[in-house]
Amino acid sequence: MIGLAIRFYDVVLFLHISSVIIGLGVLFSYPLLFAVAARSDPRAMPTVWRVADSIGTKINGPFLGAIVAP
């Protein structure tokens, strides 16, 4: 019977790759978000910027920190 061997390195590598996808994926989606919001309703841009700032501090910060941790 073949056993499933999960090493600590594999777990850390999974967390690292997941952090890259989540942390940088959000950053790369900002230009699209801003373009759509500006085209649909320019008066909503202050709210879009506040949401982007909130996402940047609460979501991207920990994930970007996890990228450089290993």
N, C-alpha and C positions, 0 to 999 in steps of 0.2 A: 504494500500500500504506500502510495506516495503522499507524504505529509506536506502540509502547507507551512512553509517557513517564512515568516515575516521578520526581517531584521530591523533593528532600530534605524539603520541607514535608510531603508526603504520608506519608513514612516516619515522621516525628516525630509527625504526627497519629495514625497507626495505633498507634504505641507508647503514646501518651497515652491513647487510647480503650481499648486493651487493658489498660493499667494500672488504669484506672478500673474496668473490669468485674471484673478479677481481685482487685484490692486491696479494693474496697468490697463486692464480692460475698461474699467470705469474712466480712467484718465483719457483713453483714446475715444471714448464715446462723447466727451464734452463738446468737441466742435460740432458734431451732428446735433446734439441737444440744443446748443446755442443757436445754430442756424435755423432749426425748425421753430424754436420759440420766437426768434426775432421776426421770422417771416409770418408766423400766424398771428402773434399779438405783441408788438413791440413794448406795450405797457407792462407786460409780464416779465420783462427782463430783470428788474430788481429781485423779483421772487426767484427766478431761475438762478441768479448769482448767489442768493442766500442759500438755496438748496445745494448748489454745487460746493459752496464753502462748508456747509454742514457735512456733506458726504465726504469731502476731502479730509476733514478733521476726525470724523467718527469712524469712517470705514477705511479710507485709504491709508491713514496713518498706521494703524496696527498691521495691515497687510504689507505695506511697503517696509515696515520694520522687520516683518518676518522674512522678507526676501533677503535682507542682508545678514540676518541672524546666523544662518548656518554657514 
